[in-house]
Amino acid sequence: TNEFNAPSKLSTATTVILNVDPFSREGIDWLIEARKVIRQIGNTKDDEKSTSSSFPFDVLLIGGSSITYDTTQSVYDYFPIMIFTTAIVVFILVGLFFQSVVVPLRSVITIALTETIVFGFGVLVYQYGMLEWTGWACFNPAVSEISWAVPLLSFSLIIGLGLDYDIFLTSRILEYREEHMLSHEMSIKVGLYKTGSIITAAGIIMFIAFGGLLFSQTMALNQWAFHMSGENLNI
């Protein structure tokens, strides 16, 4: 540790150097435990106001991984609200467009299933090393963690792409049913036949575009590319 006293002698800054990576799981655990101790000091100080010599100072822990940790916690506190709001908006808009309750419900469920599969494979690959046997650097991470930004960035894009493909297919099925007076079964078959190749081609193009980032030396980009490429293959 290094200590620096202010000229006023009213404050002191101490630099603490850990024997572990402050951004690793062990470093975050140390940060959480250190903050618990600081809170205990604060509570003790408040409980012993009558004793002027008991902890006559405030202790703050800032800088380093604390900023990243606080940012991550703050963002993920609102992430469930983001998921819920997105699902409600998708349900309402798709329901109004197709004049149906079943169609938006199916869209929300299938997109949620896609998200679950993609994120699940991400955990298997980057936390449990499922693809380490390939020898590819992008599948052999130095740390067994997923970047906190990857699920946030992937979520919105997966929703957008999945909904885009889904509405494109469903609207064509509806078109053949209402305008060409085909049966339900035939409308589905013709709609799938007419749009299948387009959706497949779009998925392959997006897979190639995002897949190129798998060769990046930045692990967060590798993980994001894996999620987005997996989403296009899954859809």
C-alpha positions as CSV (number, residue, x, y, z in Angstrom):
1,T,0.0,0.0,0.0
2,N,1.0,3.6,-0.6
3,E,-0.3,6.5,1.6
4,F,-0.7,10.1,0.6
5,N,-1.6,12.8,3.1
6,A,-3.4,16.0,2.0
7,P,-1.7,19.3,2.8
8,S,-4.6,20.2,5.1
9,K,-4.0,17.0,7.1
10,L,-7.7,16.3,7.0
11,S,-7.7,13.4,4.6
12,T,-5.6,10.5,3.5
13,A,-5.6,8.5,0.3
14,T,-4.3,5.0,0.4
15,T,-3.6,2.9,-2.7
16,V,-4.2,-0.8,-2.1
17,I,-2.5,-3.3,-4.5
18,L,-4.1,-6.8,-4.3
19,N,-2.3,-10.0,-4.9
20,V,-5.1,-11.0,-7.3
21,D,-6.6,-9.4,-10.4
22,P,-9.0,-6.8,-9.0
23,F,-11.4,-7.5,-11.9
24,S,-11.4,-11.3,-11.3
25,R,-14.0,-13.1,-9.2
26,E,-11.5,-13.1,-6.3
27,G,-11.0,-9.4,-6.7
28,I,-14.7,-8.7,-6.7
29,D,-15.2,-10.9,-3.6
30,W,-12.5,-8.8,-1.9
31,L,-14.3,-5.6,-2.9
32,I,-17.6,-6.8,-1.5
33,E,-16.0,-7.9,1.8
34,A,-14.1,-4.7,2.1
35,R,-17.3,-2.7,1.7
36,K,-19.0,-4.8,4.4
37,V,-16.1,-3.9,6.8
38,I,-16.4,-0.2,5.9
39,R,-20.2,-0.3,6.5
40,Q,-19.6,-1.9,9.9
41,I,-17.1,0.9,10.7
42,G,-19.8,3.4,9.7
43,N,-22.4,1.8,11.8
44,T,-20.1,1.6,14.8
45,K,-19.3,5.3,14.4
46,D,-23.0,6.1,14.4
47,D,-23.7,4.0,17.4
48,E,-20.9,5.5,19.5
49,K,-21.5,9.2,18.8
50,S,-20.9,9.9,22.5
51,T,-17.3,8.8,22.2
52,S,-15.6,11.4,20.1
53,S,-12.5,9.3,19.7
54,S,-14.4,6.4,18.1
55,F,-13.7,6.4,14.3
56,P,-13.8,10.2,13.8
57,F,-13.5,9.8,10.0
58,D,-15.3,8.6,6.9
59,V,-13.9,5.7,4.8
60,L,-14.5,5.5,1.1
61,L,-13.4,2.8,-1.3
62,I,-13.2,4.1,-4.9
63,G,-11.4,3.5,-8.2
64,G,-10.2,0.3,-9.8
65,S,-12.8,-2.5,-10.1
66,S,-15.3,-0.7,-7.8
67,I,-16.4,1.6,-10.7
68,T,-16.9,-1.3,-13.0
69,Y,-18.7,-3.3,-10.3
70,D,-21.0,-0.4,-9.4
71,T,-21.8,0.2,-13.0
72,T,-22.6,-3.4,-13.7
73,Q,-24.8,-3.7,-10.6
74,S,-26.7,-0.6,-11.5
75,V,-27.3,-1.7,-15.1
76,Y,-28.4,-5.2,-14.1
77,D,-30.8,-3.8,-11.5
78,Y,-32.8,-2.4,-14.5
79,F,-32.2,-5.3,-16.8
80,P,-35.3,-7.3,-15.6
81,I,-37.4,-4.1,-16.2
82,M,-36.0,-3.8,-19.7
83,I,-36.9,-7.5,-20.4
84,F,-40.4,-7.1,-19.1
85,T,-41.0,-3.8,-20.9
86,T,-39.7,-5.2,-24.2
87,A,-41.9,-8.3,-23.9
88,I,-45.0,-6.1,-23.2
89,V,-44.3,-3.7,-26.1
90,V,-43.7,-6.6,-28.5
91,F,-46.9,-8.3,-27.4
92,I,-49.0,-5.2,-27.9
93,L,-47.5,-4.1,-31.2
94,V,-47.6,-7.5,-32.8
95,G,-51.1,-8.2,-31.4
96,L,-52.4,-4.9,-32.9
97,F,-50.8,-5.6,-36.3
98,F,-52.1,-9.2,-36.6
99,Q,-55.4,-8.6,-34.7
100,S,-54.5,-11.7,-32.6
101,V,-53.5,-12.8,-29.1
102,V,-51.9,-16.1,-30.1
103,V,-49.5,-14.7,-32.7
104,P,-47.8,-12.2,-30.3
105,L,-47.8,-14.8,-27.5
106,R,-46.0,-17.3,-29.9
107,S,-43.5,-14.6,-30.9
108,V,-42.6,-13.7,-27.3
109,I,-42.3,-17.4,-26.3
110,T,-40.2,-18.4,-29.4
111,I,-37.9,-15.4,-29.0
112,A,-37.5,-16.1,-25.3
113,L,-36.6,-19.7,-26.2
114,T,-34.0,-18.4,-28.7
115,E,-32.5,-16.1,-26.0
116,T,-32.4,-19.0,-23.5
117,I,-30.6,-21.3,-25.9
118,V,-28.1,-18.7,-27.1
119,F,-27.2,-17.6,-23.6
120,G,-27.1,-21.2,-22.3
121,F,-24.6,-22.2,-25.0
122,G,-22.6,-19.0,-24.2
123,V,-22.3,-20.2,-20.5
124,L,-21.3,-23.7,-21.6
125,V,-18.6,-22.4,-24.0
126,Y,-17.1,-19.6,-22.0
127,Q,-17.6,-20.7,-18.4
128,Y,-17.4,-24.5,-18.8
129,G,-15.0,-24.7,-21.8
130,M,-17.3,-26.9,-23.9
131,L,-15.4,-26.0,-27.1
132,E,-11.8,-25.8,-25.7
133,W,-11.0,-29.0,-27.6
134,T,-11.1,-27.1,-30.9
135,G,-7.9,-25.2,-29.9
136,W,-9.3,-21.9,-31.1
137,A,-8.3,-18.9,-29.1
138,C,-11.8,-17.5,-29.1
139,F,-13.1,-20.7,-27.3
140,N,-10.2,-21.0,-24.9
141,P,-10.7,-17.9,-22.6
142,A,-8.1,-16.9,-20.0
143,V,-10.9,-16.3,-17.5
144,S,-14.0,-18.4,-17.1
145,E,-16.4,-15.5,-17.2
146,I,-18.8,-13.8,-19.6
147,S,-18.4,-10.0,-20.0
148,W,-21.2,-8.1,-18.3
149,A,-21.9,-6.1,-21.4
150,V,-22.5,-9.1,-23.7
151,P,-26.0,-10.2,-22.5
152,L,-27.1,-6.5,-22.6
153,L,-25.9,-5.9,-26.1
154,S,-27.0,-9.3,-27.4
155,F,-30.5,-9.1,-25.9
156,S,-31.8,-6.1,-27.9
157,L,-30.3,-7.3,-31.2
158,I,-31.6,-10.8,-30.8
159,I,-35.1,-9.5,-30.1
160,G,-34.9,-7.2,-33.2
161,L,-33.6,-9.9,-35.6
162,G,-35.9,-12.6,-34.3
163,L,-38.9,-10.4,-34.4
164,D,-38.0,-9.2,-37.9
165,Y,-37.7,-12.7,-39.3
166,D,-40.8,-13.8,-37.5
167,I,-43.0,-11.0,-38.7
168,F,-41.7,-11.4,-42.2
169,L,-42.8,-15.0,-42.3
170,T,-46.1,-14.6,-40.5
171,S,-47.2,-11.6,-42.6
172,R,-46.6,-13.7,-45.8
173,I,-48.6,-16.6,-44.4
174,L,-51.4,-14.1,-43.5
175,E,-51.2,-12.6,-47.0
176,Y,-51.7,-16.0,-48.7
177,R,-54.5,-16.8,-46.3
178,E,-56.6,-13.6,-46.8
179,E,-55.7,-12.5,-50.3
180,H,-55.3,-15.8,-52.1
181,M,-57.9,-17.6,-50.0
182,L,-55.7,-20.6,-49.4
183,S,-56.3,-23.1,-46.5
184,H,-54.5,-22.7,-43.2
185,E,-52.1,-25.6,-44.0
186,M,-51.4,-24.4,-47.6
187,S,-50.9,-20.8,-46.5
188,I,-48.2,-22.0,-44.0
189,K,-46.5,-24.2,-46.7
190,V,-46.5,-21.5,-49.4
191,G,-45.5,-18.7,-47.0
192,L,-42.6,-20.8,-45.7
193,Y,-41.6,-21.8,-49.3
194,K,-41.6,-18.1,-50.4
195,T,-39.7,-16.7,-47.4
196,G,-37.6,-19.6,-46.3
197,S,-34.7,-19.0,-48.7
198,I,-34.7,-15.2,-48.0
199,I,-34.6,-15.7,-44.2
200,T,-31.9,-18.4,-44.6
201,A,-29.8,-16.1,-46.8
202,A,-30.2,-13.2,-44.4
203,G,-29.2,-15.4,-41.5
204,I,-26.1,-16.7,-43.3
205,I,-25.1,-13.1,-44.1
206,M,-25.5,-12.0,-40.5
207,F,-23.6,-15.1,-39.3
208,I,-20.7,-14.3,-41.5
209,A,-20.8,-10.6,-40.5
210,F,-20.8,-11.3,-36.8
211,G,-18.7,-14.4,-37.0
212,G,-15.7,-12.4,-38.2
213,L,-15.4,-10.9,-34.7
214,L,-14.6,-14.3,-33.4
215,F,-11.1,-13.7,-34.6
216,S,-10.8,-10.5,-32.5
217,Q,-8.2,-10.5,-29.7
218,T,-10.8,-8.8,-27.4
219,M,-12.6,-11.5,-25.5
220,A,-15.8,-9.4,-25.0
221,L,-16.1,-9.1,-28.8
222,N,-15.5,-12.9,-29.2
223,Q,-18.3,-13.6,-26.8
224,W,-20.7,-11.1,-28.4
225,A,-19.9,-12.5,-31.8
226,F,-20.6,-16.0,-30.6
227,H,-24.0,-15.0,-29.1
228,M,-25.0,-13.1,-32.3
229,S,-23.8,-15.9,-34.6
230,G,-25.5,-18.5,-32.6
231,E,-28.7,-16.5,-32.7
232,N,-28.7,-16.4,-36.5
233,L,-28.1,-20.1,-36.7
234,N,-30.8,-20.8,-34.1
235,I,-33.4,-18.7,-35.9
